[in-house]
Amino acid sequence: MKVTAIIDDKTIEEAMKYSRASTITEALKVALKEYITLQKLKELGKMVKKDPMKFRYSADEIRNVNREQ
């Protein structure tokens, strides 16, 4: 998809620096992928906080099972 966007030079320079990209397009792709990943992790964190995992066994019980094998 072709997109035209007005982004200040400093932001582009920083994006290229931190992404180590050689082109603006590459830097924007990296930045967008990182942003999307971060948002997905935030959503996952909210889900886990809302409904935390419950463990049936203690750490000692799991160690004992592992030692038996």
Contact map, one row per residue, 1 for C-alpha under 8 A:
111000000000000000000000000000000000000000000000000000000000000000000
111100000000000000000000000000000000000000000000000000000000000000000
111110000000000000000000000000000000000000000000000000000000000000000
011111000000000000000000000000000000000000000000000000000000000000000
001111100000000000000000000000000000000000000000000000000000000000000
000111110000000000000000000000000000000000000000000000000000000000000
000011111011000000000000000000000000000000000000000000000000000000000
000001111111000000000000000000000000000000000000000000000000000000000
000000111111100000000000000000000000000000000000000000000000000000000
000000011111110000000000000000000000000000000000000000000000000000000
000000111111111000000000000000000000000000000000000000000000000000000
000000111111111100000001001000000000000000000000000000000000000000000
000000001111111110000000000000000000000000000000000000000000000000000
000000000111111111000000000000000000000000000000000000000000000000000
000000000011111111100000001100100000000000000000000000000000000000000
000000000001111111111111001000000000000000000000000000000000000000000
000000000000111111111000000000000000000000000000000000000000000000000
000000000000011111111000000000000000000000000000000000000000000000000
000000000000001111111000001001100000000000000000000000000000000000000
000000000000000111111100001000000000000000000000000000000000000000000
000000000000000111111111011000000000000000000000000000000000000000000
000000000000000100011111011000000000000000000000000000000000000000000
000000000000000100001111111000000000000000000000000000000000000000000
000000000001000100001111111100000000000000000000000000000000000000000
000000000000000000000011111110000000000000000000000000000000000000000
000000000000000000001111111111000000000000000000000000000000000000000
000000000001001100111111111111100000000000000000000000000000000000000
000000000000001000000001111111110000000000000000000000000000000000000
000000000000000000000000111111111000000000000000000000000000000000000
000000000000000000100000011111111100000000000000000000000000000000000
000000000000001000100000001111111110000000000000000000000000000000000
000000000000000000000000000111111111000000000000000000000000000000000
000000000000000000000000000011111111100000000000000000000000000000000
000000000000000000000000000001111111110000000000000000000000000000000
000000000000000000000000000000111111111000000000000000000000000000000
000000000000000000000000000000011111111100000000000000000000000000000
000000000000000000000000000000001111111110000000000000000000000000000
000000000000000000000000000000000111111111000000000000000000000000000
000000000000000000000000000000000011111111100000000000000000000000000
000000000000000000000000000000000001111111110000000000000000000000000
000000000000000000000000000000000000111111111000000000000000000000000
000000000000000000000000000000000000011111111100000000000000000000000
000000000000000000000000000000000000001111111110000000000000000000000
000000000000000000000000000000000000000111111111000000000000000000000
000000000000000000000000000000000000000011111111100000000000000000000
000000000000000000000000000000000000000001111111110000000000000000000
000000000000000000000000000000000000000000111111111100000000000000000
000000000000000000000000000000000000000000011111111110000000000000000
000000000000000000000000000000000000000000001111111100000000000000000
000000000000000000000000000000000000000000000111111100000000000000000
000000000000000000000000000000000000000000000011111110000000000000000
000000000000000000000000000000000000000000000011111111000000000000000
000000000000000000000000000000000000000000000001001111100000000000000
000000000000000000000000000000000000000000000000000111110000000000000
000000000000000000000000000000000000000000000000000011111100000000000
000000000000000000000000000000000000000000000000000001111100000000000
000000000000000000000000000000000000000000000000000000111110110000000
000000000000000000000000000000000000000000000000000000111111110000000
000000000000000000000000000000000000000000000000000000001111111000000
000000000000000000000000000000000000000000000000000000000111111100000
000000000000000000000000000000000000000000000000000000001111111110000
000000000000000000000000000000000000000000000000000000001111111111000
000000000000000000000000000000000000000000000000000000000011111111100
000000000000000000000000000000000000000000000000000000000001111111110
000000000000000000000000000000000000000000000000000000000000111111111
000000000000000000000000000000000000000000000000000000000000011111111
000000000000000000000000000000000000000000000000000000000000001111111
000000000000000000000000000000000000000000000000000000000000000111111
000000000000000000000000000000000000000000000000000000000000000011111
